């Protein structure tokens, strides 16, 4: 009897020191669907020509952030004589170690952008909601970017993520790492559904697009591996990771690359975009093609990774 009581006490102490991260998956999926539906139904498409649509998306993100945080900021910048803005939400603002989790809310051209990138924005909002009730050793900065969909060879200094990263560097603020969420919702079990920029990668990754990918540079190899292990615990879907030398230009093309320019670590979580989803940057990038179960696994896995870092 005494040994049983002692065991129960140790179990209670363990749970007190290591709280279980519990998520109602059905509720999470409904919320992800709601956010995505709102963004794709904005009329006109949320591209840089339609400022009202971009502002409507930004206002929605800000409203959702405000349901769990008071630390919200509009970071404004100008391009082509127009004003654009990033929406920033901070959790655990008193913590010194800082991480950035980001997703862009604009689209390219006249298309709904369900996968690219309403999926990433919906995940960003819900990661914040889940983490707002947890403790982490990090100051977690959630950033919804405008103007990701610019030609990076010409306009990268006008991208919202470049502006955010440069602001951090100008203020001499260090970050532990940045994680980009971009096109995370499209999956297929069909043979030859997955493409690659090289045949060598196809030999390694296989030709079925039923996995989520974590991609970074050689500098992020340990971070990619740690994140992959943490996310796989929460996911029935395969989570793969890869880190490439920056000179090979295989580290994913999205907002995380702007943090590299300022010496910060950054990686991307993605379904590999146009290497799998033939609807990217087309008017067929619609919501019914997304897998919200897998998006919810990405959300819970990344959230637990950030919680697990508490010491």
Buried (B, 14 or more C-beta within 10 A) or exposed (E): EEEEEEEEEEEEEEEEEEEEBEBEEEEBBEBBBBBBEBBBEBEEBBBBEBBEBBBBBBEBBBEBBEEBBEBBBEBEBEBEEEEBBBBBBBBBEEBEBBBBBBBBBBBBEEBBBBBBBBBBBBBBBBBBBBBBEBEBBBBBBBBBBBBBBBEBEEBBEBBBBBBBBBBBBEEEEEBBBBBBBBBBBBBBEEEEBBBBEEEEBBEEBBEBBBBBBBBBBBBBBEBBBBBBEBBBEBBEBEBBBBBBEBEEEBBBBBBBBBBBBBEBBBBBBBBBBBBBBEBBBBEEBBBEBBBBBBBBBBBBBBBBBBBBBBE
